[in-house]
Every structure is written in structure tokens, then in C-alpha cells.
């Protein structure tokens, strides 16, 4: 009987330590995201050169699906939704999905459940097709699609 109490007292701090570890990674991600958002808010990517360069654009001169994302996020942080859409419409359309995934992750963590990133393959293929079509359209020289280019 004394052994059962001894194991119970040992497992309670172990559970507490496990629970702390469970929230350590999301807390670090939140801290990094907050810092990155602050930098992006105060330093416009069009005026400061310390942001990363798109190697695909540098090598080919074409715009990848992510080109213009930093400028779009900067404009979105300042409340300019139309300007953000002009820089990268695909990013703007993906943000609600990303927010939903994050909410599911936080809810699972708060409930003590394991969170897996499980997306049906049909959605991944759909996104891949949309990203390819978006990339092709934004690189076409026709005036009808130049608004997709950042």
C-alpha cells in the first residue's frame, strides 16, 4: 500500500513536467511568431533588404507561388487587405485554413490530446493544382493576368 502512494507522488510531478513540455514548443513558436510579426510590422520588405530572397525568382526571373508573401503580410498587418491581395492572393486565401489548423492544434493541446497533421490527400492535391495554376497565370505576359504578379 505504501508503494502505491510512493508511485502516485512520483507520477504527479512527472505528469506536471510532461504537461510543461507539451506547452513548451507551442510557446516557443508563439514567441518566435510574435517577434517575426513585430519585425514585419515595423520594417517594410520593400524598403529594407535584410529579408530573405526568393531563389526561384533570382534564378529564373519568374514568380513562385510564395513571391510577394512578405509584402502581403506586411500590408495585411497594417489593415490593407486589397493591397495584400495584390501582392499574393494565394497567401491571403490560405490564411483562414492555416488559422483553422492552428485552432485545432491549440484545442487538442488544451484537452491533452495528441495533434496530428492529417489532411486528406484530395485536399493536398487540390492545393497543389491551385498553386501550379496560380503560378502559371501570374507569370503569363497577358494583361488579363498581370494583376496576379506581385
RAVEN-V197486 format. One record per backbone hydrogen bond with DSSP energy under -0.5 kcal/mol. CO is the residue of the C=O (numbers start at 0). NH is the residue of the N-H. If there is no record, write none. Layout:
co->CO nh->NH
co->CO nh->NH
This chain:
co->0 nh->4
co->1 nh->5
co->2 nh->6
co->3 nh->7
co->4 nh->8
co->5 nh->9
co->6 nh->10
co->7 nh->11
co->8 nh->12
co->9 nh->13
co->10 nh->14
co->11 nh->15
co->12 nh->16
co->13 nh->17
co->14 nh->18
co->15 nh->19
co->16 nh->20
co->17 nh->21
co->18 nh->22
co->19 nh->23
co->20 nh->24
co->22 nh->26
co->23 nh->27
co->24 nh->28
co->25 nh->29
co->26 nh->30
co->27 nh->31
co->28 nh->32
co->29 nh->33
co->30 nh->34
co->31 nh->35
co->32 nh->36
co->33 nh->37
co->34 nh->38
co->35 nh->39
co->36 nh->40
co->37 nh->41
co->38 nh->42
co->41 nh->43
co->43 nh->46
co->43 nh->47
co->52 nh->54
co->53 nh->57
co->54 nh->58
co->55 nh->59
co->56 nh->60
co->63 nh->66
co->65 nh->68
co->67 nh->71
co->68 nh->72
co->69 nh->73
co->70 nh->74
co->71 nh->75
co->72 nh->76
co->73 nh->77
co->74 nh->79
co->75 nh->78
co->78 nh->80
co->79 nh->83
co->80 nh->84
co->81 nh->85
co->82 nh->86
co->83 nh->87
co->87 nh->91
co->88 nh->92
co->89 nh->93
co->90 nh->94
co->93 nh->97
co->94 nh->98
co->95 nh->99
co->96 nh->100
co->97 nh->101
co->98 nh->102
co->99 nh->103
co->100 nh->104
co->101 nh->105
co->102 nh->106
co->103 nh->107
co->104 nh->108
co->105 nh->109
co->106 nh->110
co->107 nh->112
co->108 nh->111
co->113 nh->115
co->115 nh->117
co->116 nh->118
co->119 nh->122
co->119 nh->123
co->120 nh->124
co->121 nh->125
co->122 nh->126
co->123 nh->127
co->124 nh->128
co->125 nh->129
co->126 nh->130
co->127 nh->131
co->128 nh->132
co->129 nh->133
co->130 nh->134
co->131 nh->135
co->132 nh->136
co->133 nh->137
co->134 nh->138
co->135 nh->138
co->135 nh->139
co->136 nh->139
co->141 nh->144
co->141 nh->145
co->144 nh->147
co->145 nh->148
